[in-house]
Amino acid sequence: MMLVEIIMGKQTGDEALAMALDFVRAIRKTPIVVNDSRGFYTSRVVGTYIREGHLMLMEGVPAAMIENLGRIAGMPVGPLSLNDEVAVDLAWKILKATEIDLGSDAIDPRQKALLQAMVEKHGRLGRKNGKGFYDYPEKGQKTLWPGLADLQQTTLDPDIIDVEELKQRMLVIQALETARCFEEGVLTDVREADVGSILGFGFAPFTGGTLSYIDFMGVKTFVSLCEALEKKCGARFAPNALLRDLAAKGETFYGRFASGAEKAAA
């Protein structure tokens, strides 16, 4: 991991921050500074990518297609493989804690059903115990667990699936969550949002990062895409107020929030 996310608490002082930055540089990592929030920044955003993979699976999309399209979209691994790496039971614990703390509206019942079945019924905890969304033999390459098909109540015909829409869902949901983090003050620097997204969770590097992905597309276009996905997939794709304001005024994240020096360099 090339990135270290430094979390600022309410009483974190300049001296403590400076010491943290010095330490991160000493161990030859790249720091970003964010404010305290549930899931912080990188974990919060990458969780939306993993969730989207879970929901696609429960919609009936073949697991292999989900994984392949994640990589084609520019991510280093598919969302199911990524969940195996960070542990399926950890995702289950986080979902349960979120439901307790924020209520049932804060979680998706389809994701809950999937994770509960994976962990509590089948004991599939991820790579750490050799079985998650993939099987991990002692010798040879990992392969998708055949039992995933049994967890799907319906199976879609791959030939009629809109693959471009699936790729958009994977990237848009991460960029949208980053925009929410920026609006909430979890992030305060557009550069750190982009650097953190690439080094922290491998967001499609060719885009320049999550906020650059929005800016290069055009905020107005991005908002329209979010609204289209919201109508088809649900409220998780609803664009936030900051995005709507930028779109209405024809602005970008870097145009409004970058420093004068950055603007001059651009």
C-alpha positions as CSV (number, residue, x, y, z in Angstrom):
1,M,0.0,0.0,0.0
2,M,1.5,3.3,-1.2
3,L,-1.0,5.5,0.7
4,V,-1.4,6.5,4.3
5,E,-4.6,8.2,5.3
6,I,-4.0,10.6,8.2
7,I,-7.3,11.2,10.1
8,M,-7.8,14.6,11.8
9,G,-9.7,14.4,15.0
10,K,-11.5,17.4,16.5
11,Q,-8.6,18.2,18.8
12,T,-5.7,17.2,16.5
13,G,-3.2,20.1,16.6
14,D,-0.7,21.3,14.0
15,E,2.2,19.7,15.8
16,A,0.6,16.3,15.8
17,L,-0.2,16.6,12.2
18,A,3.3,17.6,11.3
19,M,4.7,14.6,13.2
20,A,2.4,12.3,11.4
21,L,3.3,13.7,8.0
22,D,7.0,13.4,8.8
23,F,6.6,9.8,9.9
24,V,4.7,8.9,6.7
25,R,7.4,10.5,4.6
26,A,10.1,8.7,6.6
27,I,8.5,5.3,5.7
28,R,8.3,6.4,2.1
29,K,4.6,6.5,1.7
30,T,2.3,9.2,0.3
31,P,0.1,10.9,2.9
32,I,-3.3,12.4,2.5
33,V,-5.1,14.3,5.3
34,V,-8.8,13.9,5.9
35,N,-11.3,14.7,8.6
36,D,-12.8,12.1,10.8
37,S,-15.9,10.4,9.4
38,R,-17.5,7.0,9.3
39,G,-15.3,5.0,7.0
40,F,-13.0,7.9,6.6
41,Y,-12.3,8.4,2.9
42,T,-10.7,5.5,1.1
43,S,-12.6,2.7,3.0
44,R,-15.9,4.6,2.6
45,V,-15.5,5.0,-1.1
46,V,-14.1,1.6,-2.0
47,G,-17.0,0.1,0.0
48,T,-19.3,1.4,-2.7
49,Y,-17.4,-0.4,-5.4
50,I,-17.6,-3.7,-3.4
51,R,-21.3,-3.1,-2.7
52,E,-22.1,-2.5,-6.4
53,G,-20.5,-5.8,-7.2
54,H,-22.6,-7.5,-4.5
55,L,-25.8,-5.9,-5.9
56,M,-25.0,-6.9,-9.5
57,L,-24.5,-10.5,-8.3
58,M,-27.9,-10.4,-6.6
59,E,-29.5,-8.9,-9.7
60,G,-28.4,-12.0,-11.6
61,V,-25.3,-10.8,-13.4
62,P,-22.8,-13.7,-13.8
63,A,-20.0,-13.4,-11.3
64,A,-17.3,-13.7,-14.0
65,M,-18.8,-10.8,-16.0
66,I,-18.8,-8.6,-12.9
67,E,-15.2,-9.3,-12.2
68,N,-14.1,-8.9,-15.8
69,L,-16.0,-5.6,-16.3
70,G,-14.5,-4.2,-13.1
71,R,-11.0,-4.7,-14.6
72,I,-12.1,-3.5,-18.0
73,A,-13.5,-0.3,-16.4
74,G,-9.9,0.3,-15.1
75,M,-10.0,-1.1,-11.5
76,P,-7.0,-3.4,-10.5
77,V,-9.3,-6.2,-9.5
78,G,-13.0,-7.0,-9.6
79,P,-15.2,-6.1,-6.6
80,L,-15.7,-9.7,-5.5
81,S,-12.0,-10.4,-5.6
82,L,-11.3,-7.2,-3.7
83,N,-13.9,-8.2,-1.0
84,D,-12.1,-11.5,-0.6
85,E,-8.8,-9.7,0.0
86,V,-10.2,-7.4,2.7
87,A,-12.3,-10.2,4.1
88,V,-15.9,-11.0,3.5
89,D,-16.7,-11.3,7.2
90,L,-15.3,-7.8,7.8
91,A,-17.8,-6.5,5.2
92,W,-20.5,-8.4,7.1
93,K,-19.5,-6.9,10.4
94,I,-19.4,-3.4,8.9
95,L,-22.9,-3.8,7.4
96,K,-24.3,-5.0,10.7
97,A,-22.7,-2.2,12.6
98,T,-24.0,0.3,10.1
99,E,-27.5,-1.0,10.4
100,I,-27.3,-0.8,14.2
101,D,-25.9,2.7,14.2
102,L,-27.8,4.3,11.3
103,G,-30.9,2.2,10.9
104,S,-32.1,-0.3,8.2
105,D,-32.4,2.4,5.6
106,A,-28.7,2.8,5.6
107,I,-28.0,-0.7,4.2
108,D,-29.3,-2.6,1.2
109,P,-31.2,-5.8,2.1
110,R,-29.9,-7.6,-0.9
111,Q,-26.3,-7.0,0.2
112,K,-27.3,-8.1,3.7
113,A,-28.8,-11.3,2.5
114,L,-25.7,-12.1,0.3
115,L,-23.1,-11.4,3.1
116,Q,-25.2,-13.3,5.7
117,A,-25.4,-16.3,3.5
118,M,-21.7,-16.2,2.6
119,V,-20.4,-15.8,6.2
120,E,-23.0,-17.4,8.5
121,K,-24.4,-20.2,6.2
122,H,-21.3,-21.1,4.2
123,G,-18.4,-20.0,6.3
124,R,-16.8,-18.2,3.4
125,L,-14.7,-15.5,5.0
126,G,-12.4,-14.6,2.0
127,R,-8.9,-15.3,1.1
128,K,-7.8,-15.6,4.7
129,N,-9.6,-19.0,5.2
130,G,-9.2,-20.1,1.6
131,K,-12.8,-19.6,0.5
132,G,-14.8,-16.5,-0.3
133,F,-16.3,-15.4,-3.6
134,Y,-13.4,-17.4,-4.9
135,D,-11.9,-20.8,-4.0
136,Y,-8.2,-20.7,-3.1
137,P,-6.5,-24.1,-3.6
138,E,-3.1,-24.7,-2.1
139,K,-1.7,-25.1,-5.5
140,G,-3.0,-23.4,-8.7
141,Q,-4.9,-20.3,-9.4
142,K,-8.0,-19.1,-7.6
143,T,-11.4,-19.8,-9.3
144,L,-14.8,-18.3,-8.7
145,W,-16.9,-20.4,-6.2
146,P,-19.5,-22.3,-8.2
147,G,-21.9,-22.0,-5.3
148,L,-22.4,-18.3,-6.1
149,A,-25.0,-19.2,-8.7
150,D,-27.1,-20.8,-6.0
151,L,-27.3,-17.5,-4.1
152,Q,-28.8,-15.8,-7.1
153,Q,-32.6,-15.8,-7.2
154,T,-32.5,-15.0,-10.9
155,T,-29.8,-15.3,-13.7
156,L,-29.6,-12.8,-16.5
157,D,-28.7,-13.7,-20.0
158,P,-25.2,-12.2,-20.5
159,D,-26.1,-11.3,-24.1
160,I,-28.8,-8.8,-23.1
161,I,-26.8,-7.2,-20.2
162,D,-25.7,-3.6,-20.9
163,V,-22.0,-3.9,-20.1
164,E,-21.4,-0.2,-20.5
165,E,-23.9,0.5,-17.9
166,L,-22.3,-1.9,-15.5
167,K,-18.9,-0.3,-16.0
168,Q,-20.4,3.1,-15.5
169,R,-22.0,2.0,-12.2
170,M,-18.7,0.8,-10.9
171,L,-16.9,4.1,-11.5
172,V,-19.7,6.5,-11.0
173,I,-20.7,5.3,-7.6
174,Q,-17.1,5.8,-6.4
175,A,-16.8,9.3,-7.9
176,L,-20.2,10.2,-6.5
177,E,-19.2,9.1,-3.0
178,T,-16.0,11.1,-3.3
179,A,-18.1,14.2,-4.1
180,R,-20.2,13.5,-1.0
181,C,-17.0,13.3,1.1
182,F,-15.9,16.6,-0.3
183,E,-19.2,18.3,0.4
184,E,-19.2,17.0,4.0
185,G,-15.7,18.3,4.6
186,V,-14.2,14.8,5.0
187,L,-11.9,15.9,2.1
188,T,-10.7,19.4,1.8
189,D,-8.2,19.1,-1.1
190,V,-9.2,18.0,-4.6
191,R,-5.6,16.8,-5.2
192,E,-5.7,14.5,-2.2
193,A,-9.0,13.2,-3.3
194,D,-7.5,12.1,-6.6
195,V,-4.2,10.9,-5.3
196,G,-6.0,9.0,-2.5
197,S,-8.4,7.3,-4.9
198,I,-5.6,6.0,-7.2
199,L,-3.0,5.0,-4.5
200,G,-5.6,4.0,-1.9
201,F,-8.0,1.8,-3.9
202,G,-6.7,1.8,-7.4
203,F,-9.5,3.9,-9.0
204,A,-9.0,3.8,-12.8
205,P,-5.6,5.6,-13.1
206,F,-6.3,6.8,-16.6
207,T,-9.0,9.1,-15.3
208,G,-6.7,11.0,-13.0
209,G,-8.7,10.1,-9.9
210,T,-12.3,10.3,-8.8
211,L,-12.8,14.0,-9.0
212,S,-10.8,14.4,-12.2
213,Y,-13.1,11.7,-13.6
214,I,-16.1,14.0,-12.9
215,D,-14.3,17.1,-14.2
216,F,-13.1,15.6,-17.4
217,M,-16.5,14.2,-18.1
218,G,-18.1,17.5,-17.3
219,V,-20.0,17.9,-14.1
220,K,-23.3,18.6,-15.9
221,T,-22.8,15.3,-17.9
222,F,-21.9,13.5,-14.7
223,V,-25.0,14.7,-12.9
224,S,-27.2,13.6,-15.8
225,L,-25.5,10.2,-15.8
226,C,-26.2,9.9,-12.0
227,E,-29.8,10.9,-12.5
228,A,-30.3,8.2,-15.2
229,L,-28.7,5.6,-12.9
230,E,-30.8,6.8,-10.0
231,K,-34.0,6.2,-12.0
232,K,-32.9,2.7,-13.0
233,C,-30.9,1.5,-9.9
234,G,-32.1,3.5,-6.9
235,A,-31.4,6.4,-4.6
236,R,-27.7,5.5,-4.0
237,F,-26.9,7.3,-7.3
238,A,-28.7,10.5,-6.5
239,P,-26.3,13.5,-7.1
240,N,-25.6,15.6,-4.0
241,A,-26.2,19.3,-3.7
242,L,-22.6,20.3,-4.4
243,L,-22.6,18.4,-7.7
244,R,-25.9,20.0,-8.7
245,D,-24.6,23.5,-7.9
246,L,-21.3,23.0,-9.9
247,A,-23.4,21.7,-12.8
248,A,-25.8,24.6,-12.7
249,K,-22.9,27.1,-12.7
250,G,-20.9,25.3,-15.3
251,E,-18.0,24.8,-12.9
252,T,-15.6,22.0,-12.0
253,F,-14.1,20.8,-8.8
254,Y,-10.6,22.0,-9.8
255,G,-12.0,25.2,-11.2
256,R,-13.7,26.1,-7.9
257,F,-11.6,24.6,-5.3
258,A,-8.0,24.5,-6.6
259,S,-5.6,27.1,-5.3
260,G,-4.4,30.0,-7.5
261,A,-1.0,28.3,-8.0
262,E,-2.7,25.1,-9.2
263,K,-4.9,27.0,-11.6
264,A,-1.9,28.8,-13.0
265,A,-0.1,25.5,-13.5
266,A,-3.1,24.0,-15.2
